[in-house]
């Protein structure tokens, strides 16, 4: 059974992380420093005091307005903080206090920022996918060094070391996921470009999938890609039916990749297990 006090504390820290994500979401696409100036109203420049910047609470108390000039503050700030708090809480319920919990709350936070930025600006800042990839590599290395993780498929996943008595080095799961998932999506993008004479997928999406693969592996990564495609198809059809988009309008794929990755992080074992049973392989 989870410790509900720990769950509450995790949610609080998740909301604080969400507040920082709001800074990234605003500043990274604009190439602004994430350190200077301090958090401020973008309309009047008012520097927020600590009590003006309490995650979710301040937005509700001030009714989504700057307390100094009354300028409207987007509800995105509230929803990002709430979403991040919930994600951190769900990760705790799923993984408890573990290396996986630490890894996935960091990755999920980066993915939330990617979701919001790509949805609005159609870009995926390099800082975010690089951070997510590094988290995957470091977590894998720490798990292998501490004995909490093992090299999967050791017999298949090796690289020969020349001039060292024919020894082999097993390749970490994160590196395989980074190369395979990112490589497959790169090939999909190239094929789409050849078939439709236009970019079917941005290179930012390719880099994002590589970073996702570094955290969930190649197999889960590829499943998450199909989930992302399914989510994107449903949303695209719904938006066209509602008159919000035309058939040839561009829809950012990064948010769909984020959704697929989060689904696999939280429910990957169940999804793969269900599919294996359905296919008669288990």
ROFIFI-330370 format. One line per 8 residues: number of its first residue (from 0); their letters; for each residue x, y, z of C-alpha. Coordinates in steps of 0.001 Angstrom, whole numbers, plus 500000, padded with zeros to 6 digits. Layout:
BEGIN
NUM	A	X:Y:Z  ... $
This chain:
BEGIN
0	XXXXXXXX	500000:500000:500000  501321:503481:499177  502148:505981:501876  499542:508688:501267  501605:511334:503028  504432:510547:500622  501956:510673:497742  500794:514133:498843 $
8	XXXXXXXX	504391:515351:499194  505249:514025:495733  502261:515865:494263  503365:519103:495933  506864:518775:494495  505300:517908:491144  503303:521147:491228  506514:523068:492009 $
16	XXXXXXXX	508181:521326:489071  505195:522333:486942  505751:525960:487930  509325:525693:486648  508063:524015:483467  505883:527055:482839  509060:529150:482817  510632:526790:480280 $
24	XXXXXXXX	507505:526723:478128  507484:530503:477897  511208:531200:477599  512785:528357:475596  510892:529065:472335  511851:532731:472683  515548:531975:473363  515324:533739:476725 $
32	XXXXXXXX	517373:532876:479798  515580:530577:482207  517434:532207:485121  517167:535962:484510  515028:537907:485010  513056:536329:487880  509462:535267:487276  507486:538334:486246 $
40	XXXXXXXX	504331:539543:484550  504994:539613:480806  502616:542572:480421  503914:545045:483023  507193:543479:484181  506054:543143:487826  508455:540793:489648  506442:538062:491315 $
48	XXXXXXXX	506837:537681:495067  506930:534165:496568  503245:534420:497557  502407:535422:493985  503938:532243:492659  502392:529441:494709  501612:526680:492185  497906:526601:491229 $
56	XXXXXXXX	496894:528517:494364  498098:531950:493223  496398:531605:489841  493105:530747:491543  493389:533449:494223  494131:536187:491669  491565:534747:489231  494092:534366:486470 $
64	XXXXXXXX	495186:537999:486550  498331:539924:487424  497817:541451:490867  499683:544580:489747  498195:545483:486361  495260:543093:486030  496545:541585:482771  495102:538195:481929 $
72	XXXXXXXX	497342:535212:482753  496794:532136:480620  495077:529192:482288  497899:527096:480842  499957:527966:483935  497361:526366:486188  496859:523272:484024  500567:522583:483553 $
80	XXXXXXXX	501119:522706:487311  498117:520469:487946  499092:517981:485225  502677:517738:486472  501512:517258:490069  499190:514441:488980  501860:512810:486826  504347:512806:489685 $
88	XXXXXXXX	501703:511355:492001  500755:508615:489538  504419:507765:488992  504825:507343:492743  501779:505061:492930  503136:503043:490021  506812:502758:490922  507119:503739:494596 $
96	XXXXXXXX	510472:505027:495832  512729:503598:493146  515193:504483:490436  512359:504169:487912  510300:506735:489820  513127:509285:489767  513863:508597:486101  510287:508804:484929 $
104	XXXXXXXX	509219:511911:486845  512153:513763:485278  511379:512431:481812  507642:513057:482181  508336:516645:483219  510456:517224:480112  507726:515635:477983  505079:517948:479443 $
112	XXXXXXXX	507170:520930:478372  507641:519402:474922  503877:518865:474650  503037:522488:475402  505806:524050:473304  505286:521911:470218  501535:522389:470410  501924:526173:470327 $
120	XXXXXXXX	505159:526809:468431  505664:523650:466332  509188:523211:467666  510902:520875:470110  513784:522687:471877  517025:520709:471869  517474:521328:475591  514438:519175:476393 $
128	XXXXXXXX	515119:516092:474301  518810:516130:475266  517851:516330:478953  515433:513407:478556  518046:511309:476738  520701:512021:479382  518264:510993:482110  517772:507666:480328 $
136	XXXXXXXX	521502:507032:479930  522337:508026:483513  519494:505976:485015  520561:502941:482986  524189:503340:484020  523233:503777:487680  520947:500750:487569  523601:498560:485956 $
144	XXXXXXXX	526311:499749:488357  524077:499190:491382  522807:495812:490235  519184:496988:490000  519125:496483:486247  520632:493935:483922  521658:493938:480306  518717:492523:478350 $
152	XXXXXXXX	519297:489984:475596  523002:489856:476411  523702:487239:473750  522211:489379:470982  523107:492831:472186  526896:492927:472135  529671:494812:470398  533025:493186:469692 $
160	XXXXXXXX	536094:494903:471103  539013:494587:468643  542474:493699:469949  541143:492816:473417  541197:489027:473164  537845:488899:471323  535965:490199:474314  532464:491621:473894 $
168	XXXXXXXX	530740:494501:475609  526997:494261:476223  525186:497370:474990  522955:499195:477502  519226:499082:476894  519064:502889:476763  521554:503096:473901  519712:500443:471896 $
176	XXXXXXXX	516424:502265:472441  517963:505586:471461  519402:504238:468202  516647:501824:467163  513554:503902:467961  515085:507118:466664  516433:505307:463594  513112:503687:462710 $
184	XXXXXXXX	511273:507006:462989  513971:508675:460888  513362:506070:458172  509617:506683:458426  510243:510390:457949  512480:509769:454916  509904:507427:453380  507147:509958:454005 $
192	XXXXXXXX	509194:512678:452358  509775:510487:449297  506127:509471:449059  504412:512815:449658  507096:515256:448452  506870:517078:451772  508081:516515:455298  505847:513924:456905 $
200	XXXXXXXX	507726:514325:460196  510032:516991:461528  513579:516187:462617  512636:517412:466081  510204:514488:466282  513009:512096:465352  515246:513445:468116  512373:513250:470587 $
208	XXXXXXXX	511702:509593:469749  515385:508791:470239  515246:510372:473705  512056:508457:474513  513721:505232:473360  516626:505898:475724  514132:505702:478585  511612:503040:477617 $
216	XXXXXXXX	513643:500940:475191  513231:500089:471534  510283:497679:471830  508177:499901:474081  509230:502879:471988  507897:501362:468777  504622:500463:470484  504381:504037:471760 $
224	XXXXXXXX	504838:505271:468176  501798:503289:467012  499840:504602:469976  500890:508145:469043  499793:507589:465452  496428:506300:466668  495935:509237:469008  496946:511647:466244 $
232	XXXXXXXX	494514:510079:463775  491599:510305:466202  492375:513910:467134  492952:514909:463508  489628:513444:462349  487813:515036:465290  489312:518469:464559  488456:518236:460855 $
240	XXXXXXXX	484916:517157:461678  484586:520097:464073  485861:522509:461432  488963:523383:463443  491369:522061:460791  491477:521390:457068  492721:518068:455703  496059:519507:454581 $
248	XXXXXXXX	496692:521565:457719  499805:520688:459700  499221:519132:463106  502227:518864:465462  503125:515240:466129  505243:515898:469219  502241:515989:471595  501088:512625:470216 $
256	XXXXXXXX	504559:511144:470770  504466:512458:474326  501053:510856:474918  502253:507512:473522  505407:507586:475668  503518:508383:478883  501019:505616:478194  503840:503107:477770 $
264	XXXXXXXX	505691:504332:480848  502610:503812:482992  500878:500871:481316  503474:499329:479002  503667:495982:480779  499897:495551:480683  499612:496618:477039  502403:494310:475865 $
272	XXXXXXXX	501092:491464:478033  497597:491874:476612  498931:491875:473044  501036:488751:473607  498026:486929:475038  495845:488131:472180  498408:486922:469638  498685:483575:471423 $
280	XX	502342:484113:472280  501861:483847:476030 $
